Every structure is written in structure tokens, then in C-alpha cells.
Amino acid sequence: MKKLSKTELKEFLDLKAVFYEQPKFIETDPVQIPHLFTKKEDIEISGFLTATISWGNRKSILTNAHKLMTLMGNAPYDFIMNHTPADTVYLEGFVHRTFNSTDLHYFIIALQHIYNQYTDLEGFFMQFKHEDKLQNAIHHFKKEFFSLPHLTRTEKHISDPNKNSAAKRINMFLRWMIRSSKGGVDLGIWKKLSPSQLSCPLDVHSGNVARKLRLISRKQNDGKALHQLDTNLRVLDPSDPVKYDYALFGLGVFEKF
């Protein structure tokens, strides 16, 4: 593909972003899980847990995310806030790839801790509302999340940008919570944080397309590559750079760009 000028690139990606950011996108995407709920806390928790297991086969992700909501009585906030050790029995047997019932049990306890300390997930991230990006907030969230006794193996299910991770899944969760819902996909329930602070959920699909469009030069989909992508997308739209996630993902998955 010939190199596009900045104007040509912006026009191309703007069109693709609008094309893919439509309600029909929800039908095959994990974002459909938090869309099942209306209560803020249920949306947050279902979104966070769904994003946590969002790797691998998309059909499997959706099947297991729906199963997880069923295990929690389709009332995730009530389940977490009223959780006792005796409730562990309801989680037995859950597994998505390497995320198993032991990991899930800790996640329930850790979420209960976060809600007791900060009222809700937004409350934690609000501490970082004046920063240009939320990557530092993710680092501190992971530290707080794993501040209770836990197995080391469980830590791998939340990435740390300070360890050069692109942190795709939690960046996707933050996109769901913070971006405006005017496109019908993201939920936009966190009103005190800005879309300008978001980073693209960088994965193999968006990474490959970004390289073809010369938005990334780095070969690995890591934190340094995300920094390159962030920088270039902010040039195209500093107020809402992550809208281009739809363009990059859609071009890669649906158009085999």
C-alpha cells in the first residue's frame, strides 16, 4: 500500500471508524456482556470480568462470559458485595483458557475490596483524572487489586504497562467505560474521565493494520508499540484517539486488510 499523507490517512480511518462503530458491532463482540445491564456497578463488573477473559476464540469468550454472569446470578454487583467463602462452590469448574475458578475467586474478593475502598471502579481511576494517559493508573490499579493474599499465578490476568505490556484487555475495558455511547457500542458511563486519556487496545489485528499504515514501526505488540500508536492516533484526533480502534480492528478482522 502506498504511503498516505496525514490528511488521506485521517480521512480513510475516520470513514472506517464510523463504518464499524455501529450497534451491529455488538453482535459478535464481548462488549455485548456489559450491555446486558443497566446498573452502573453491574456494567463495570461485567465489563471488567469479560475484558479479563477476552483473549482467544471470540465464540469461546462470549460463551464463557455469559456463563460467568449466570454463575453470579446475573447480578454481579450483589454477588460480589455479598460474597462469602461459602459462595466459592458456585464458581467451581469455571475455566477460560488459563483463567480458572481459583483466579475467579480471587477476582471476586479483590473487586469486593475495591468497591469497599473506592465505592466503585471509576472511583479508583478518578485519582488519575489529571494525567494525560491512564497507563500509570492501570499500573496502580494492578498493585491495589493484588494487595490481598493471592497466588502469584493470578497476577498474569491483569497486565502492567510499567512492565512494557500493551495491556490490551484493560485498555479495552476503559474504552467501554469512558468513551461516549453515541456510536452505540461503548457504554460511556464514566463521565469524569476523558476519552483523550485512553489508549488503543492493541492486539494482533490492530497491530498488523497499524504497521501497514505506518502508525507503528515496532514489530512486537508491546508497551513501546502502544506508545507509538498512541502518539500517532493523537495527532489524528487528540480528543478521541481510540475511536480508531474500530477502524484498525475492523480492517484487520473483517476486511483482512
ABEGO torsion letter per residue (X at the ends): XBBBBAAAAAAAAAAAAAAABBAAAAAABAAAAAAABABAAAAAAAAAAAAAABBEBAAAAAAAAAAAAAAAGGBAAAAAAABBAAAAAAABGBBBEABBAAAAAAAAAAAAAAAAAAGBAAAAAAAAAABABAAAAAAAAAAAAAABBBBAAAAAABBBAAAGBAGAAAAAAAAAAABBAAAGABAGABAABBAAABBBBBBAAAAAAAAAAGABABABBBAAAAAAAAAAAAAABAABAAAAAAAAAAAAAAAGX
